[in-house]
Amino acid sequence: MKSVVKAEKLSRWYGNILGISDISLEICPGITGLLGPNGAGKSTFLKVISGQLKANIGTVTIFDEPVFSNYMLFKRIGLCPEYDTYYPDVTGFSQVEFFARLHGFSKKEAGKRADLAISRVGLEESKNKPIGEYSLGMRQRIKFAASIVHDPDVLLLDEPLRAIDPLWRVKIIQIIKDFEKQGKTIIVASHILPEIEALTNAIILIHQGKVFAQGDIHYIRDLIDAHPHIISVKCTEYRRLAGLMIDQEFILDIKFDRENHKITLQTDKRDQFFDLLNRLIVEKSIEVQEITTPDDNLQGVFDYLVGR
Amino acid sequence: MGLLAAIKEIFSFFFRQGIRSKKARIFFLLSMVPVLILLLVKIIELTNADSQLSAEEIFSKILLVIYVQVLIPVLALFFSTMIVNEEVDNKTLVYLTSAPIPKPAIILGKFAAYILLSAIIVNAGLFLCFIIVSIDQPGNLANVKTFLSFLGVGTLALISYSAFFTMASTWIKKVIALGLLFIFGWESVVQYFPGVTQKFTFMHYIKSLLPYTQENVQFLTFRLEPSGTLEALSILILISVISLAAAGIIFTRKEYILSDSA
């Protein structure tokens, strides 16, 4: 399959701060997930390939054309930026219609397209309200609608599912998959693995501005699963719970927090751990108040993988 | 999309947005203050025959001090810095720069929208002032002519200052403080200097074009050595064109970093 997005030795820094470094990639039609912790360089990469920033070193092309300052190419690109930004006094419809007009559609066509895009993200009833009155999730959906209003061939989405409720998350994932079925190229950046997993098998791991790994989701999953997970459980019978778990091979470490009635466990078999915990809760009637995974964000996982 | 079509789209979106904005409402209310002052003076003049106050004199002072020296440059500063800085601060610039339009269209479209908006604000106040002053002398064509000259000069002043501040804001990030210093420092002080020094201010050329200045220099409280109408007009237009062209070039070439996050 012919690659659509080509990046060669791409580097970009902000003063002394490194954004991305020496990234070479070829991205083909379909959905590609860009996964990495916050500050890894995902957004910088998207900004460079969308022509919003110029690479300090290296080149990037889309459909074999250079991107920066090539505004005619933007007709074929849809960008959903990371920021929660909007024109507060403008209605959802006006904003989406305006973007359609900037893509050269007539007033009538732009209105039709805006209506369609807005209905796809389920905001028909709120379309005439100022965006300033929208909830965060609604703003995210209207931003997504604006990025698809011109039916782009390449869709660049930076954290597109952030703050969207579970029902609409599923629907937006479906819209993105519909774009994939039409042979379009979609790049989705996120720091949440399950979000990327729900969209695609093709993943690029970015960490500290570099491509850390690239491949199938299962390969990445295996890498991540090999990382010991830390899980905190808060319950009044925390010592009893620790006693019931301590003889399990997959429990590597237990720390007690007497003040907060909490234990923090380390395990290398996350799924088995949760199976056991659920069983104990039911069979031994242990009342759990809170389960948290302090390193559930990717940072911990990446730090572990980098250090291997 | 071509440059002109893009300018038109940007203009109509931002004009509609601007006219509903809080900033426009505040400036509109501010532009009504001189109208109220004048109305009060006119009422006193009409009701009290011994009154020392003359609405016409007050009108002249309002035009010069409030409109020409304060309202027009300040309005130009605030609206023109919104063209780029507001988009950068609110991070909405990405929506415009990711559209298939030439970058200068963003500057020129927003510039045109805000010029029209500020011209409406200034000229509405001026029009009401004129109505109040000439309420007891309807049909005075000389007054109408003077008023129309003021409208033209006021609008040209808005365009010149706005173009200059637009260029500055594409280049420098926090331009409001510097702009205020320019308006109330440079523009206010240098214009009082005799000789050619005063020609380094916008105010010199604007005042040179004001009808009262041409006819009666004593009307002014400073020593103006006015430039000719053609010279003043040419210089203000030239500065506007050069500033806008420079703004377009700077905006096209410069990168605006919207976030610290990498």
Interface residues (C-beta under 8 A of the other chain):
Chain A: Y14 I17 L18 G19 I20 N38 G39 A40 G41 S43 T44 S50 G51 Q52 L53 K54 S69 Y71 M72 L73 F74 K75 I77 L79 P81 E82 Y83 T85 Y86 Y87 D89 V90 S94 F98 F99 R101 L102 H103 G104 A146 G209
Chain B: M1 A5 A6 E9 I10 F13 R16 Q17 R20 S21 N90 K91 T92 V94 Y95 L96 T97 S98 A99 P100 I101 P102 K103 T252 E255 I257 L258 S259 D260 S261 A262
